């Protein structure tokens, strides 16, 4: 677990979806191929797939897309959906499917791998990874002492053209949902209106990090792991940038949970 200046970072990978304890290598080696709908990063999802197949002998066919792109596809397909398992980057798409009755209850062995607060209260999806919301900032443009204490401050006029967000992405939508949950509809609406006036819009978290690193904008809202991944590789897109964690209790301290679920309409529930 990593520690930020203002908060504690939840470990990146919480747990992977596993087989029920009753399944054995002998029984699954000749099992059917599973169809996975994956909105996760390809390299991470592939590592999970490879480990699963090596352990069980079950092949996995993958269809990739965005969280809500795939969730809406599952809804459109209904009982005819070929999907056995759905994994996401953020949890709202899973909540959508849960509310529509498209997810199957998970077995207790799978749910027990992850603290209950990181999974569905209905027991039909489980956390598989977690990402912390952070500010990425360029210290040559703004000292750490001038950073906001709350994500809510970013709607103020002093942040005009000084903050970057990926407004069209599922990640930012999840962060905005945390603002609504913590601060209420009225305050969250005012926050979004102010941010609309202030923010420079970028297509992704990585684009924001690169822009902050290059000095295009002093501060951006991203998930922590893009910075850690770049630092672990070359540091090319993060060497001029640092991270700031909001204090616990602030909507900016939001931890987004990636989740995994078994489809109620899946043809291979035990293997899934």
Backbone torsions as a table, in degrees:
resi	resn	phi	psi	omega
1	UNK	NA	132.1	179.5
2	UNK	-90.6	155.0	179.2
3	UNK	-122.0	127.3	175.6
4	UNK	-94.4	172.5	-177.0
5	UNK	-65.3	-31.8	-177.7
6	UNK	-116.4	4.8	-178.0
7	UNK	-171.2	176.7	-178.9
8	UNK	-107.3	132.6	-178.6
9	UNK	-90.4	127.6	176.5
10	UNK	-67.7	138.0	179.5
11	UNK	-53.3	139.2	-171.0
12	UNK	-60.3	-48.0	-178.8
13	UNK	-106.5	119.6	179.6
14	UNK	-84.0	-51.3	-178.5
15	UNK	-170.7	161.3	175.3
16	UNK	-107.4	153.6	175.0
17	UNK	-62.3	134.8	-178.2
18	UNK	-124.6	169.6	176.0
19	UNK	-79.0	154.6	171.9
20	UNK	-61.7	150.1	-174.8
21	UNK	-60.6	-23.9	-176.6
22	UNK	-73.1	-17.7	-179.4
23	UNK	-78.7	141.3	178.0
24	UNK	-121.0	160.6	179.5
25	UNK	-59.0	-34.5	-179.6
26	UNK	-66.1	-40.8	-174.2
27	UNK	-76.9	-24.3	-175.3
28	UNK	-100.2	-12.7	-175.5
29	UNK	-59.0	-31.0	179.4
30	UNK	-105.4	17.4	-176.4
31	UNK	-72.8	171.1	-177.7
32	UNK	-74.1	158.2	173.2
33	UNK	-70.8	143.8	176.7
34	UNK	-100.0	148.3	174.2
35	UNK	-104.9	119.1	-179.3
36	UNK	-106.4	125.2	168.8
37	UNK	-94.5	116.0	-171.5
38	UNK	-121.2	123.4	171.6
39	UNK	-105.7	7.8	-179.6
40	UNK	-81.7	165.0	173.2
41	UNK	-56.7	137.5	-171.9
42	UNK	-61.3	-41.4	-176.3
43	UNK	-67.2	-40.2	178.9
44	UNK	-68.2	-47.1	179.6
45	UNK	-60.2	-40.0	-178.9
46	UNK	-66.2	-35.2	176.5
47	UNK	-63.1	-41.8	177.2
48	UNK	-64.6	-44.1	-179.2
49	UNK	-61.3	-46.8	-178.5
50	UNK	-61.9	-41.2	178.9
51	UNK	-66.3	-40.0	179.2
52	UNK	-63.6	-47.1	-178.9
53	UNK	-66.1	-38.8	179.0
54	UNK	-63.7	-36.0	-177.0
55	UNK	-80.2	-32.6	-171.1
56	UNK	-113.2	-21.6	-173.8
57	UNK	82.7	0.3	-178.1
58	UNK	-88.0	126.6	177.2
59	UNK	-79.9	152.3	-178.5
60	UNK	-127.6	123.4	173.4
61	UNK	-97.9	130.8	-171.2
62	UNK	-114.9	135.2	168.8
63	UNK	-117.4	129.0	-173.1
64	UNK	-110.8	150.6	177.3
65	UNK	179.5	-173.1	177.3
66	UNK	-81.8	165.6	-178.0
67	UNK	-50.6	-60.6	-174.8
68	UNK	-78.6	-25.3	173.9
69	UNK	-59.0	-48.1	-178.8
70	UNK	-74.6	-36.8	178.3
71	UNK	-61.7	-44.2	178.7
72	UNK	-67.8	-31.8	176.2
73	UNK	-65.8	-41.6	177.9
74	UNK	-62.0	-41.8	178.1
75	UNK	-63.4	-41.8	-179.8
76	UNK	-66.7	-35.9	-178.7
77	UNK	-74.7	-28.8	179.5
78	UNK	60.3	-141.1	-178.3
79	UNK	-66.7	-14.3	180.0
80	UNK	-86.3	-0.6	-178.4
81	UNK	-60.5	134.8	176.9
82	UNK	-79.8	-6.8	-174.4
83	UNK	-67.2	133.7	171.0
84	UNK	-100.3	-39.1	-176.5
85	UNK	-134.2	144.4	177.4
86	UNK	-128.8	124.8	174.8
87	UNK	-121.9	143.4	-171.6
88	UNK	-124.8	170.1	169.2
89	UNK	-86.7	-37.4	-179.3
90	UNK	-130.2	163.4	-172.1
91	UNK	-87.6	-19.1	-176.5
92	UNK	-56.1	-36.0	179.4
93	UNK	-64.6	-34.4	176.4
94	UNK	-69.5	-38.0	177.2
95	UNK	-62.1	-37.7	176.8
96	UNK	-59.3	-49.6	-178.5
97	UNK	-67.2	-36.6	177.9
98	UNK	-60.7	-44.4	179.9
99	UNK	-65.1	-24.1	179.3
100	UNK	-93.6	3.2	177.7
101	UNK	73.6	24.4	-176.1
102	UNK	-93.4	-3.8	-176.9
103	UNK	-109.8	144.6	179.5
104	UNK	-91.1	148.5	173.7
105	UNK	-59.9	139.5	178.1
106	UNK	-90.9	152.2	-178.9
107	UNK	-73.2	153.7	-177.2
108	UNK	-58.3	-32.2	-179.5
109	UNK	-62.7	-42.0	179.0
110	UNK	-68.2	-46.7	-178.1
111	UNK	-63.5	-32.8	-175.8
112	UNK	-69.8	-13.3	-178.9
113	UNK	-73.3	-16.4	-171.2
114	UNK	-130.4	138.0	175.0
115	UNK	-53.9	140.8	-171.8
116	UNK	-58.1	-30.9	-177.3
117	UNK	-68.0	-13.0	179.7
118	UNK	-102.5	14.6	-179.7
119	UNK	-136.1	173.5	-179.2
120	UNK	-67.4	136.8	174.6
121	UNK	-64.8	-19.8	178.3
122	UNK	-87.2	-7.0	178.5
123	UNK	74.7	20.6	-178.1
124	UNK	-113.2	5.4	165.1
125	UNK	-151.9	155.0	-173.9
126	UNK	-129.4	143.5	177.1
127	UNK	-66.9	136.8	179.1
128	UNK	-122.0	-15.2	175.7
129	UNK	-163.6	161.9	180.0
130	UNK	-141.7	145.4	-179.2
131	UNK	-132.4	137.5	-178.8
132	UNK	-96.2	137.0	172.7
133	UNK	-71.6	135.2	-179.9
134	UNK	-143.6	165.9	165.0
135	UNK	-97.2	130.0	168.8
136	UNK	-101.3	130.7	-174.5
137	UNK	-139.5	156.4	179.2
138	UNK	-102.5	108.5	-175.6
139	UNK	-61.3	-21.9	177.9
140	UNK	-75.8	-14.8	179.9
141	UNK	-105.3	-29.6	179.7
142	UNK	-151.6	125.9	177.4
143	UNK	-72.4	154.6	-177.3
144	UNK	-57.9	-32.9	-178.4
145	UNK	-66.7	-15.5	179.5
146	UNK	-98.8	3.6	178.2
147	UNK	-74.6	152.8	-177.8
148	UNK	-68.9	149.2	175.3
149	UNK	-80.5	-21.5	-178.5
150	UNK	-135.7	147.1	176.5
151	UNK	-64.0	-22.9	-180.0
152	UNK	-65.6	-25.5	-178.8
153	UNK	-68.0	-17.0	-176.5
154	UNK	-68.4	-9.8	177.1
155	UNK	-86.0	-7.0	-178.3
156	UNK	-74.2	154.6	-175.2
157	UNK	-62.4	-21.5	-179.5
158	UNK	-68.4	-12.4	-179.7
159	UNK	-101.8	13.0	177.8
160	UNK	-56.9	121.1	178.3
161	UNK	61.7	20.1	-178.6
162	UNK	-118.7	4.7	-178.1
163	UNK	-132.1	139.5	-179.7
164	UNK	-115.3	137.8	174.9
165	UNK	-138.3	157.0	174.1
166	UNK	-103.6	76.1	-166.7
167	UNK	-62.7	-26.4	-175.6
168	UNK	-90.9	-2.9	-174.8
169	UNK	-90.1	156.9	178.0
170	UNK	-63.0	-31.3	179.4
171	UNK	-61.4	-48.4	-178.8
172	UNK	-67.5	-34.9	177.5
173	UNK	-61.2	-38.1	178.4
174	UNK	-67.9	-40.8	177.9
175	UNK	-62.9	-43.5	178.1
176	UNK	-61.8	-36.3	178.8
177	UNK	-63.7	-33.2	176.7
178	UNK	-67.0	-38.7	177.8
179	UNK	-62.0	-43.2	177.7
180	UNK	-62.9	-42.5	-176.9
181	UNK	-67.3	-39.7	-175.6
182	UNK	-82.5	-40.4	-170.2
183	UNK	-107.0	-9.5	179.5
184	UNK	89.9	163.5	-173.1
185	UNK	-63.2	-44.4	-175.0
186	UNK	-64.6	-49.8	-179.0
187	UNK	-65.4	-39.6	179.9
188	UNK	-65.7	-38.0	177.5
189	UNK	-63.3	-41.8	177.5
190	UNK	-65.3	-38.5	178.8
191	UNK	-62.3	-46.3	179.8
192	UNK	-63.8	-39.4	179.1
193	UNK	-63.5	-42.8	178.1
194	UNK	-67.3	-39.0	179.8
195	UNK	-66.4	-34.7	177.4
196	UNK	-60.3	-36.3	178.8
197	UNK	-75.3	-31.4	-170.8
198	UNK	-93.2	-35.3	-162.5
199	UNK	-81.2	145.5	164.2
200	UNK	-91.3	131.1	-173.8
201	UNK	-96.6	129.0	176.9
202	UNK	-122.6	158.8	-173.8
203	UNK	-76.5	-16.4	-174.5
204	UNK	-161.9	168.9	174.8
205	UNK	-61.6	-41.2	-179.8
206	UNK	-64.0	-41.3	178.6
207	UNK	-62.6	-37.6	177.2
208	UNK	-64.2	-48.5	-179.5
209	UNK	-58.7	-42.8	178.8
210	UNK	-63.7	-40.1	-179.1
211	UNK	-66.0	-42.6	177.3
212	UNK	-65.4	-43.0	179.4
213	UNK	-60.7	-36.3	-177.9
214	UNK	-85.6	-4.7	179.2
215	UNK	84.5	15.9	178.0
216	UNK	-73.2	-31.5	-178.3
217	UNK	-151.2	142.8	-173.8
218	UNK	-75.6	-30.1	-171.3
219	UNK	-140.6	146.1	174.6
220	UNK	-143.5	157.6	175.7
221	UNK	-102.5	120.0	-179.1
222	UNK	-143.3	179.4	166.5
223	UNK	-92.1	148.4	-169.8
224	UNK	-61.0	-34.4	-162.9
225	UNK	-73.2	-19.9	176.7
226	UNK	-62.5	-40.5	178.8
227	UNK	-67.0	-46.8	-179.3
228	UNK	-63.8	-38.6	179.4
229	UNK	-63.6	-44.5	-179.8
230	UNK	-65.9	-42.2	178.0
231	UNK	-63.0	-34.8	-179.8
232	UNK	-72.4	-23.1	-178.7
233	UNK	-94.6	-77.9	-177.1
234	UNK	-126.0	-24.8	-174.9
235	UNK	76.1	6.3	-174.6
236	UNK	-60.2	-37.5	-175.3
237	UNK	-104.2	10.3	-178.0
238	UNK	-138.1	-0.9	-173.0
239	UNK	-64.4	-24.7	178.3
240	UNK	-100.5	12.0	-174.9
241	UNK	-126.1	149.7	176.0
242	UNK	-130.2	169.6	-179.4
243	UNK	-112.0	148.3	174.5
244	UNK	-130.2	128.7	-180.0
245	UNK	-102.0	134.9	175.4
246	UNK	-75.6	155.7	178.7
247	UNK	-69.6	150.4	177.8
248	UNK	-58.6	141.8	-177.5
249	UNK	100.0	-25.7	175.3
250	UNK	-80.5	146.4	178.3
251	UNK	-60.3	-24.7	177.9
252	UNK	-71.3	-11.5	175.9
253	UNK	-89.9	14.0	-178.2
254	UNK	-55.9	131.1	173.3
255	UNK	-107.2	117.1	-179.7
256	UNK	-87.9	130.9	-178.2
257	UNK	-101.4	124.6	167.1
258	UNK	-80.6	140.6	-175.7
259	UNK	-128.9	164.1	175.6
260	UNK	-132.7	143.7	-177.4
261	UNK	-144.4	155.4	172.3
262	UNK	-100.9	132.7	-178.8
263	UNK	-75.4	136.5	178.7
264	UNK	-62.6	-27.4	-179.1
265	UNK	-91.3	1.1	-178.2
266	UNK	-62.4	148.3	-176.8
267	UNK	-89.5	-10.5	-175.1
268	UNK	-132.6	65.1	-172.0
269	UNK	-63.9	-38.6	-178.0
270	UNK	-65.3	-46.0	178.9
271	UNK	-67.4	-38.3	178.9
272	UNK	-63.9	NA	NA
